[in-house]
Amino acid sequence: MDFGPYLMLATLEGAVTAAVLALTASGLALVFGVMRVVNVAHGEFFMLGAVLAWWVTSWLDGYAALGFALALLIVPVMVGVLAALADVTVLKRLSYDPERTIVATIGILYILQQVTLMTYGPDARPVTPPFNTRLALPWVEMADTGLSLYWPWGLSITSYKLAVIGAAAGVLAALWLLMTRSKLGLMMRATEQDRDMALAFGIPVERVYALVFGLGAGLAALAAVLIVPIQQAHYLMGGDPLLLSFIVVIIGGLGSLPGTVLAALLIGLSDGIISVFFSPTLAKIMATVLVALVLVFRPQGLFGASRA
Amino acid sequence: MLKLEAVDAGYGRAQVLRQVSFEAQAGEITCLLGRNGAGKTTTMKAIMGLLPLMGGQVRLEAEMLSALPAHQVPRCGVGYVPQGRRLFGELTVGQNLEVGRFSKPDNEGVLEEVLQLFPRLRERFSQRANTLSGGEQQMLAMARALSLRPKVVLLDEPTEGLQPSMIAAIRDVTETMRDQGVAVVLVEQRVEAILALADRAALLENGRMRGVVSGAEMRDDPSILAGHLGV
């Protein structure tokens, strides 16, 4: 295969990574932005989304598409409700103290991980994608008669991967509309900027916190449901998304949603491209070096406002 | 109208207010006087429910404010203009006013009323609050509190750091509120403003009440105020 088609293939693979990462990281960014809570258990909510997706689809064995649609609808809600309960029972009692909530969410991380190991077991289990047509992609070449299209061997993507990219873009657009156009979004942004003044103007801040924590975890779970037909569900799968989400959130600027999405694109695409042309290890090294550079030269992130 | 009875409050275990009692009447301006650290801002936070009471009670007419969660206090008709304005800086003027209306969403005409009171805010309507000048920010803070059609307004040093023309504008609005029957609780440091505006003054010292004086008493003998102002 020539360089051009090869690069396009790598870019598409990177776009799938970027789409899932953008969803996961925006959940983390939302929770940190509004609540000032560093949610170390975020990756476990992702893992729980994948494991529950396997569980829900296993009810409807033989009806892959139906089972997957059901998982897509109810799993993020299940994980979101669980996270909201964790907020009310644990984080609220710590008065959302920044340091103590880090320790508490580490505790939640281990509880979720070990309970999953005890119930679901140590196996990695696949989920059948609802549809998975292989689509050959065209490339252009110079012929005697001018530009012409041809189909290079090996340049293809599955319809499911394209759907993942589309779904992630749709959900992120909906999240953006929620934050900027709705009354609920206004409540979240007011709470983010000044908790006491939000209370003084009648915003039920504790309910907003429970909702935001649930929404953040729900986004991670949704990302996991989308990726599990490609990746398989495993009780230790939460580590990578947590690390990459932190990298993305730091590069994008803590709490900035547009910054988070752009950083996810940057990290996801470069991960795809570097993994294809060099090695996945080099891709992780580059991402970590980038974080170090951002922290040294622009600690507030590429899009974060510097906080006094 | 607004009545504090033997209020004890503070931050964590550090008690600031001890047995603070006073009353603010509708259509009157009640000044809260005291040196820095006397507990004026703490009193306002205690009324808003932003600090848990260690004792005593706050009531507004028949409503026991101190028994409500903080976010239900504005619903009873308490508007708060805090020290340093504390606007939602990243939100627009319009959005700040919308947050002000959350507690009383059925108030249709209130936005128009508030904008008529502060025409400058109409021009700045879709601008972010942190891009406004200091005076405009103070207007927005007042307009935000008025958006819930309050029965009681708590004004914490509303003219601090403003130029004279702005001070006059803020004072006009304060008087308009009083004339409309709102109970105004005002923290103020400038003697001439206190003498001109106050119907009565509650004196605070080290978190304790040192009595209540009427406006007439203060105007007869302004030396009462000495020892209750400044640093």
Interface residues (C-beta under 8 A of the other chain):
Chain A: K183 L186 M187 R189 A190 Q193 D194 D196 M197 A198 L199 A200 F201 G202 I203 P204 V205
Chain B: K45 M48 G49 L50 P69 A70 H71 Q72 V73 P74 R75 Y80 P82 R86 L87 F88 G89 E90 L91 Q95 E98 V99 G100 F102 S103 R144 L148
